[in-house]
Amino acid sequence: MSNRKILIFGIIAIIVIIICVTLLFIINKYFNTDNYETNFENQILYENKQNIELLDNRNKYFVVEKIVSSLVSYIKETNGDMEYDKTLIDEQSAKDAFQKEGTKIINEMLDDEYKKAMNNNDANIINFAKKYNNYQSIIDKIYIYDKSAKIDIYIVYAFIGNEEFNLIIKTDSEDNTFSIFLNDYFKKYNYNENMKIEDINISEASIEENEYNKFSYTNISDKQMAQYYLNNYMKLVRTNPSLAYNLLDEQYKESKFKTYDKFVNYTQEKKDMLITLKEYKIINDKEYTIYICKDQYDFVYIFKEKSLMNYTVQLDDYTIENKELVEEYNKLRQVDKGAKNVEKFFEMINMKDYQNAYTKLDNTFKNNNFATLQKFEEFIKQQTYNYNSINIESYAMIDSDLYTYTVKIRNVENSNEQRTYKLIIKLLEGTDFKMSFEI
C-alpha cells in the first residue's frame, strides 16, 4: 500500500473518531443518562414514601432507640441522680454540677425549631426532667415520614416506666445528625401516626452538627434482634407490667393467665432477675417471623413478629400449640422428639407448673407413686432445684415410641449442685407424651 493511501485512511479514521466523540458529547448533554437514573431512583423512593408509616427498618429503629436512651441518661444527670465520689464533693455541689451539664447537653440535642416554638430555656429543661424518677425507657411504636432525600421525621411513642414519653426525632442522613422535639411539642401540635403530612411543619433544613447530636447506622443481626426482644420484654415486666400483659398472645393469655393478677404473681420473681439470651432459633412464616428464645434459666419465650417491634409473646412452648413449632417437631427423629419432651417437662418444673407436669406422668406410675398432685409437688420440690438446667447425657431405645434418657440436672443458682435421673418417655399421637422416672 502506497504512502498516499495510508495517509487517506488515517485522515478518514481521525474524522470518524471526531464524529463519534461529538455524538457522545451531544447525547450526554441532552439526555444525561446518569442523572436520569439517579433522579428516577429518587422519584420512585418519594412516590412510595409520601405518607407516615410504621417503622420497619432495624438499622433506623436502633438509631432512634439509642437517641431515646441517651436522652433518658441526660435526664437522669439533670436530676442529679448520678453516682459520685462523696469524699471529693458534697451532695449539693455534685447535684448542681450534674444539673448544669445535663441541661447543657439536652439543650444541644433539642431542635432549633422546637426551642423557638416552645420558648425553651434551662428552667424548662430542668422542670421537664423532674417529671421522671424512673430511668427505664420503653419504646412502644415508631412511625417514620421521609421528609426529603436526607431528612427523616420519626414519631416516637414511648414510656419512662409508666410515664408517657412521646417524642419527635428528626435525622439528617447526609451529616448523620439528629434533633429532638419533646413531649410538650408533640402534644401542642397533635402529632400522631394518622396526621396529614401537610400538617408536619418541621422543616427540611439540615441539622448543624454539635458534640452531642451525632448518630451512626449499625447492621443489626438476628441474634441481636432476639436479644433485644428478650431484654425489651423483661424491661416491660419490671417497669410496665400492664403493657407486658397486653403483649401476650390472646389464646395463650386465656389459657395461661386469665387474669392480670395471675400474670403479675408469676412475673414477680422475674423482676429481679438479670436475664440473658442463652440460645435462640428463628422460624420464618408467610405472616410473621417467630423468635424462640431461651434464657440462662432455660425459660422459653416465643415472639411472633408481624413487623418490627409489632409482636405477641408466649412465655413457654407447651401451653398452646403453634403450627410452626408442631411442624418443626414432626421433622425430628423419634429419639429427638423424646428429648424435646424431656425439656418440656423440666420447663414445666421451672415454671412451677406442677399441674401440667402431673398430667404428663404415666398413669400406672402416677397411681403407684403420686396419688395426688400435692404428693407429686412435694417430691419435685425435694428432688429438684429452684431453677434446673438439664443435659441429656445418654439415651436408649426400648421400642419405636419408647426411650430412656439419662439426664443430669444442674442447679442454675449453684453449678456445684447436680443430680442425675433416668427418665422414660413414651411418645403418643401428635406432640403428646407420657413419662416416668426412677425414684
N, C-alpha and C positions, 0 to 999 in steps of 0.2 A: 504494500500500500504506500502511495506517494505521500510526501510530507504535506502536500496541499490538501489531500483527502483527510488526513489525520487532523489538520487544523480545522477543517469544516466540521467534522464530527465533534471535536472539542467545543467549538462555539455553540453548536446545537445543544450539547449536553448542559452547558452552562445556562443557556436560555431556559431549558426545561426545568432546571433546579430553581432558577429565579421565579418562574411561574408558579411552581409548587409551593415555595416558601410564601409567596404573595397570597396564594389562595388560602393557605393555612392561617395566615395572619388575619385575613378577612373573615374567615369562618369563626375564629376565636373571638374577634372583635364584636361581631354581630350576634353570634349565638351564645358565646361564653358558656360552654357546656359544664365547666367545673362549677361555676356559680349556680347554674340551673339545678344541678344535682343537689348541692347544699341547700338551696332555697326550697327545693321540693321536699327534702327530708324534714326541714323545719316546718314547712307548711302542713305536712301530714301530722307532725307532732302537735301543733297547735289545734288542728281540726279535731284531734282525738282528745284533747285535754282542756277544752274550754268549758269546764264545769268543776264542781267540787266533788272529789272522790275520796272514798275510804283508802287510806294509805296502805299499799300492798307491796312495798319495796323494803326489803330487810335493811339494806345499807342506809337508806334515808331514815327509816324508823329509828335506827340506833344513833344516828346523828342527833335527832330530836330527843331521844331518851337521855343521851349524855348531856345535852344542854339543860334539860329539866333537872337532872341530878346535880349538875354544877350550880344551878341557881339555888336549889334547896340547901346545898352546903354553905353558900354565902348568906342565905337567910339565917342559918344556924350561927354563922360567925357574927352577923349583925346583931343577933340577940345575945351575943356574948357567951353562948353555951359551948365553948371550946375548952379543951384541956390545956393547962399551962403549968409552969413550974412555980408553985406558990412560995418557994424560997427566994425567988428572984423578983417577984412583983406582987403587989397586993391585989385583992379581988376586984375592987372598983377600977383601978388603973388598967387591969387586964381587960375588963369588960368594955371600958371606954376605947381602948386601942383596937379591940376586935370590932366594935361597932363602927368606928371610923373607917377601918379597912374594908369591912363587909359592905358598908354603904357606898363607898367609892367604887368597888368592883361591880355591884349591882347596877349602879348608875351607868357604868361603861357598857353594860350588857343591854341596857334599855334602848329602844329605837328613838331617834330624834323626833319623829312624828308623835310618838307616844308622849314624850316629855312635854312637847308643846301643847298637845290636846288635853293632857291631864294636869298641866301646871306642876310638873314634877319638881321636887326638891328633896334634900336629905331627910327632912322631917317626915315626908310622905313615905319614903322607903323604910324608915325606922318603924313607923306605925304599921305599914304593910307586913313587915317581918314579925311584929309582935302577935299577929293573929295566929301564929303557928308555934307549937311547942313539941310537935312530933315531926321528926325529920325523915320519915319513911315515905318516899314519893311513889305513887302508883299511877301509871298511865292506863286510862280506860280505853279511849279511842283517839286516833289521829286522822284528820282529814287533810287533804292537800289540794291546793289550787295552783297551777302553773301560771303565774302572772306574766312571765316573759321567758325568753330563752334561758335566762340565768337566775331569775327571781322566783322562788317558791314561797307560798304562804301556807303555813300549817295551822289548822285549828285543833288545839290540843285539849281534850277532856281528861283531867287528872285529879288526883287527891293527894293531900299530905295527911296520912292517917285517915280520919273520917271527914276532914275538911276539904271542901271543894277548892280546886287549884287549877282552874282553866286558864289557858294562855293562848296567845297568838305568837308564832315564831316565824320570822322572815329570814330566808337564807339567800346568799349570793354565791352561786356556784362558780362564778368567774374568779372571785377573790377569796372564796372559801371563808366567808364571814357571815355572822348572824346578828340579829337583833330581836328583842323581846317586847311584847305588849302584854302587860299584866292583866289580872282578872277584872280590875275596875274598867279598863278599856273594853274588854271582852263583853262585859255586861252593858255598859253605856251604849255601845253601838250594835248590840244584839247580834253578835257573831255566832253563827251556828252552821251546821253542815247543809241546811236546807235554804240558806240565804241566796239571793240572786248575786251573781258575780259582779254585776254593775254596782252593787252596794258595798263591795270591798274597796274601801277608799285608800288602802295602803299603796303607796307609790311604787313605781318600778326603779326608783333611784338606787344606785349602787350603795353598798354598806361600807363605809370607811373602816379600815382595819384599826384596831387598837390591841392592847395587850391581852384583853380578856374575851374577845369575840371571834376567835378563830375556830374552825372545825375541820375535820378531815373524814373522808369516807373510808370505811373498812369493810372488806368482804366478810360476811358472817356465814360460818359453816353450819351444817345440820346439827352437829354436836353442840355448838354454841347456842343454837336456837332451842334445842331440847333443854339445855341447862337454864336458859333464860325463862322458858315456860315454867320449869320447876321452881326456880327462885322467885319468879314473879307471883306464882300462885301461893307459895308459902308466905310471902310477904303480905299478901291479902289475908291469909288465915290469921296472921298476927295482928294486923292493923285495921282491917276492914272485913270482918268475917261475914257480914251480910252480903257483900259483893261476892265473896268467895263461894257462899252458899248458892247464890243466883247463877253462878257459872257451872254448877253441876248439871250433867245430862239429866233431862227431865225424868226419863224412865228409871235411871239409876237413883235419882233423888227419891222417887216414890218408893223404890224397893229398899233402899239402904237408910235414908234419913228422911222420914216422912215429915218430921218437924225440924224447925231451925234449932231448937234447944238440943235435940239429939245430935245434930251436927256439931254444935258448939262444944258439947260434952266430949265428943270423940276427939275433936281437934285441940282441946285444952292442953293436953300433954305435949302436943307437937309445937306449940307456940314457942317453947324454949329450946327447941332442937335446932342445931345448925345443920341443915340438910344439904348434902352434896350429891351430885349425879354419879352413880356407880356404873350404870350401863344404860344403853338406850337402843331402840330399834324404830325404824320408820317404815310405815306401810302406806303406799300411795294408792288412793282410790279416786274414782272419777269425781266424786262430790267433795272429798276432803282428804287431807293428809293426817295420818294418825302417828302421834309420837307416843311410844310406850317407854316410859322412864322408870328406872329402879334406883332408889337411893341406897345409902350405905347401911340402912336398917332392913333392906330387902322389901320395903314398901313399894308397891306398884302404883303408878299414876298414868292414866291414859288421857292424852289431849287430842281431841278431834278438831283440827284446824280447817275451817271453811275458807278463810283468808287470813292474812297476817294479823295476829292478836284477836281474831274472831273465832273463839274456840269454846268447847264444852269440856268438862273434866269428869273422870271417874277415878275413884281412889282405890280401886282394886280391879282385877281382871276376871272375877268369878261371880259377882252378884248378878250381873246381867251378861248375856252373851252378845258379842259383836260378830256380825257375819264375817268380817275380815279376819278376826282372830280365830274364828272357827275354821275358816279356810286354811289358815296357817297351821293350825293344829292337825287338820286332816292330812296335810302333806308330810307329817312326821312319821318316822318308823314307829312300830308298836312300842319298842323299848323306850323311845324318846317321849312318847305320849305318857307312859308311866312316870318318867322322870318329871315331866311337866306337872303332873298331878301331885307328885311329892312336894313340889314347890308351892302349888296352890294350897295344899293342906297346911304348910307352915306359914303361908301368907295369912291364912285364917287365924292361926295361933297368934301370930304377931299382932294382928288387929284385935285380939281378944274376942274374936267372933266364934266363941266356943259352940254356939248353937249350930252354925253351919258346918263346923268341923265334925260335930257329933253326928250329923246326918250322913257323913261320908264313911262312917265306920261300918264294917261288915256286920250284918245283923246278928249272926251267931256269936261273933267276937264281942259285940256290944252287949248282948244279953248275958254272956258269961262273965264279963268283967266290969261293965259300967251300966248297971240297970237304970241309972238316972243321969241326966245331964249334969247335975251337981257333982256326982262322983267323978265323972269324966273331967270336969273343970278342975276339981281339987287335985286330981292326978297330974294333969298337964302343968298346973302351976308349980307342983313339986319337982317335976322331971324336966322342965324346960326353963328357959331364961326369959327375962322381960322382953328382950329382942334377940331373936335367933337368926344366925346366918348359917345356911346349910351348904354342905359339899357332899355330893354323891360320889363315894369312893369306889364302889363296885356294884354290879348287878348280875342277876342270873335269871334265865327264863325257865319257868315251871311249865307253862303252857303258852299257846299263841296269844292269849289275852291275860296271862298271869305272870307277874315278875316280882322278884325280891330285890330290894335295894339296901345296901349298907350306907347309912347316912351319918356323917359327922356333923354335930350341931355345935356351933361356937357362940359364946356369949359376946354380942357386939360391944357391950359396955366393959367387958374384961376378956380380952382374947385368950388369956391363960386358962379360962374355964371352958372345957369342951366335954362332950359326951357323944357316944356312938350308939346308934339304934339300927335295928333291922326291920324294914317295913315291907309289907306285901301289898301290892296294888293289883286289883282286878279291873281291867278295862271293860266298860259297859257300852251301851249304844250311845252314839254321839260323843259328847265330851264328858259324860258321866263316868264315875268310878266308885269303887268301894275299897276300903283298906283295913288292914290290921297290923299289929306290931308286937314285937316281943316285950313282955312285961317282966 
